[in-house]
Amino acid sequence: MRNRVEEKFLEFYENWVIQLEQYLHQLLIAHNTTMSEIELRALISKLTTHHKAYYTAKWAAIGEDVLAFFGPVWLTPLEKACFWLTGWKPSTVFRMVDRLRKSRLVLVEAQVRKLEELRAKTKFEEQKIEREVERYQVAMGDRKMVELARLGCHVGGESVVVIEAAVKGLATGLEKMVKAADCVRLKTLKGILDILAPPQCVEFLAAAAAFQVQLRRWGNQRHNVTHSYGY
């Protein structure tokens, strides 16, 4: 049964994806027609604002129930399988840029150098967070946590207070790591957009939006087929 946070974010996310599809349509039109740099920058601004709105809503919801984002009811199993710490892995966007470069995206030497510098920085930040996650997992398996689990079998008075404090501490740690991961995602996205020229930004944002929209469609199709066979 969904709680209040899950219901609220489910509604938000579904509307957010619908808006993303509408922006994708605008990006494809911009890619196939001649638009001024001012018009392109205005469209890019709409997309960045849209992504920032997602994280604003996400962080507000995480403050209430961070665990909901580790088993999100608003995502299909396929979408969840592609996630890294409740979102897309920052370094994956560089593979998207690499694919675009092989097909039609032409970059000058200075752009390539800056992208490689950003790629290295992003990878470093990812590894830093992953090490923190490992330390966190070790802490959860610590003897004190085992003792708290045993206390749960004999709930009463003081033990309830101890358990609630421990759970709150774990949630705080998770919230901190998720926000750190989200910050790397946002910095990476901004870094790439700062390096690319406006027409290139449109191509990149269109590719990223198309992937996210299509991944959701595939996930829903697979989910519907699975349920139609009673699995």
PENOR-V720842 format. One record per residue. SS is DSSP state (H for helix, E for strand, L for the rest). Layout:
BEGIN
ss->(SS	SS)
END
This chain:
BEGIN
ss->(L	L	L	H	H	H	H	H	H	H	H	H	H	H	H	H	H	H	H	H	H	H	H	H	H	H	H	H	H	H	H	H	L	L	L	L	H	H	H	H	H	H	H	H	H	H	H	H	H	H	H	H	H	H	H	H	H	H	H	H	H	H	L	L	L	H	H	H	H	H	L	L	L	L	L	L	H	H	H	H	H	L	L	L	L	L	L	L	L	L	L	H	H	H	H	H	H	H	H	H	H	H	H	L	L	L	L	L	H	H	H	H	H	H	H	H	H	H	H	H	H	H	H	H	H	H	H	H	H	H	H	H	H	H	H	H	H	H	H	H	L	L	H	H	H	H	H	H	H	H	H	H	H	H	L	L	L	H	H	H	H	H	H	H	H	H	H	H	H	H	H	H	H	H	H	H	H	H	H	H	H	H	H	H	H	H	H	H	H	H	H	H	H	H	H	L	L	H	H	H	H	H	H	H	H	H	H	H	H	H	H	H	H	H	H	H	H	H	H	H	H	H	H	H	H	H	H	H	L	L	L)
END
